[in-house]
Amino acid sequence: MMYPYMTLADETEITHSHIIEENSQQKVIVHFERPTDLGFDSARCELPEYKWILIEGYSEEEVEVFRQLLQSNAHLFYKYAACGGVEIA
């Protein structure tokens, strides 16, 4: 299951997974997706390694911005993944 996190000005939707237990380590997958005329640009990163497992359509500069966002928000991704997403009023 993927939970919504935020939408950026360029319409990139950021979502995250629940906590995934793998080899005694807790992981969260963060997905970035932006609509285009032909479909979607997509990027996916695995925390805590910051390992990019998918990048399609985003530039290196955009991925760097995502990396910085991930570093400053990693604790929140884990917090919200543990409780089933952000509560939106």
N, C-alpha and C positions, 0 to 999 in steps of 0.2 A: 504494500500500500504506500502511496506517495501522498504527502501532506503539503498544502500550499504554504509558502513562506512569504514571498513578496513579488511584486511586479515592478520592473524598472521602467524608466521613461521611454525606452525603445521597444516596449511591449514584451521584453524578455520575462517569462514567468519562471520563478525559482521555486522548486519543490524539493522535498527531502523524504527519505525513507524512514521507517521505524528503525529502532536499533537492531542491528544484525550481529548475532554472536557467531564468530568464526575463529577457530583456533585459539580459544580463550581470550579473544579480543573483541571489543565492541566497535562496530563500524556503522557509519551513516553514509548513504549515497545521496549526493546533492545533484539535482538535474536542472539545467538551464535550457529553456526552449523559447524561440522567437518565431512568430509566423512570418512567412515570406510569400511571394507570388507563386512559388513552386512547391510550397510545403512548409517546412520548418528548418531553422538552424537549431542544432542541439549540441549540448556539451554535458558531460557527466563526470563527476569527481567523487572519489572514495576517500572519506575521512577515517582515521586520522593521518593516513599517509600522504594526503593531497595528491593521490595518483589519478591522473586523467585517464578514464577508460573509454571516452568517446569525445571527439571534437569534430563537428561537421558544420561548416558555414561561418563560424566565428573566426575573426582575425586573431593573430598572436597578441595584439594589444588588448582586445576584448577579453581574451582568456586571462591575461595578466590582471585586469581589473577584477575578474571573477576570483582569481587566486587571492587577491588582497581582501576581497569581501569575505571569502571563506575563512581566512586567517583571523579576521576581526570578529567573525560571527560563529566560529566553530563551537564555542561553548553553548550558544543558543540552539544550534542545530541539534546538539546532543540533548539539551534540556527538553526541547519540543518533541524530539523523536521519542524520548522516554515517556512522555505524557500524551502521545497521540496527536500531536500538531498544536498549532497556535490557536487559542480560543479567540474567535472573532465575534464581537458583539453585533 
